C-alpha cells in the first residue's frame, strides 16, 4: 500500500508542470485556430519561423525575466536596457572605433552593470524590486535619449554581413505559385534563442542555483531555514536578467540594423505578459522556464491573427490585456483547486513510466 501511494505521489503533476501543460495546450489551440482561419499565411512554415526571426530579442529578454519572476521578483527595466544597448552599440560601430566583438562586449557590460546594481540594491539593501527597477528604467531611458536622439543606422560592412547572414533549411519550405521550392530561412538570432533556452532550462532544472531560485520564490523564510543563501540567490538572478537584457539588445540591433530611442519599448510589459501566459506565477516559486518561449509564441500568434484579420493595431493591446486577465484568473483557479485535498491531477495509467 505504501509503495502504491509513493508511485501516485511521483506521477502527480507539479504545479509548474501543470501550468506549463495548460500553456502549451492553449498555444496549440491558438495556432490551430490560426491555421484554420488563415491557411494562406499560417500554413507556410516560414510564417512560424518568422515569429522567431523578427522577435528573437523579445524571446531572449523574456527568458531573463522568467528567472527573476520564478524567484519572486520583477524587473521592469529590461526594455529600456535593451534600447540603451542598441543605441550604444550602434554608436560604437558607426564611430569606427570598434568591431562586432567589441560591440557585443559593450552590450554585455551594460547589461551586467544594471544587473549588478539592481541585484545589490534589491538583495542586500532589501529595497522593493519594483521601485529599484523603475529607477533603472528611467536611468536607461535617460541615457538612451542623451546618447543620440535620432535613429542611427549601422553601415559597418562586417555587421551588415552578420545581420544579412541567413541559415537555410533545405528540407523544409514551401512551393510558390510558379512551382519553385523556397526553403525556410532562419537568422542568427534564432540560434541564440535556442542556445539560451537550453542553457537556462538546464540551469533552472538541474543546478543548485535553479533549485534555490524556486525555493526562494516559494517561501523565503523556509529557504533560509534550509540553509539557502537567499540574498545571494536573488542577487545572481538579477545579474542573469541584466546580462540577458544586454544580449537581447545586441540581437535587437541585429534584427533592425539601427539604434533608435523606440527600441525595446514596452518589452518589459510584453515579457511579463509572455511569462504569465507561459505559466509562471507572479508570486514566484512556480513556473517552468520552457513556458517563457511558449507564452511568447502565444502572444505573438495573437498579434499575427489580429494583423491577418486586418483589424486596427490598437486592438492587439486590448486583446492581449484581456487574455492576460484570463491567464491570471486561470492560474488562480488552478492553484486554488490544487490546494484542496480532494483535487488531484495525475498522469493516466497508460502514461506512467514503467519501473
LINFENDA-V860232 format. One line per field, one symbol per residue. phi: phi as a letter, one per 30 degrees, with the letter a starting at -180 (. if undefined). A space follows every 10 residues. Layout:
phi->???
//
This chain:
phi->.ddddddddd ddddeddddd dddddddddd dddddddbdd cddddddddd edecbedded dddddddddd dicabccddd dedddddddd dddddicbcd dddddddddd dddddddddd dddcchcedd dddddddddd dddddddadc ebdcceeddd dddddbcccd cblbcdddic dcddbbceed dddddddddd ddedcccded ddddddddad ddddddiddd ddddeddddd dddddddedd dddddciada dcdididddd ddddddddjc dddjiblced dddddddddd dedddddddi dedddedddd ddddeddddd dddddddddd ddcbbbdddd cdddd
//
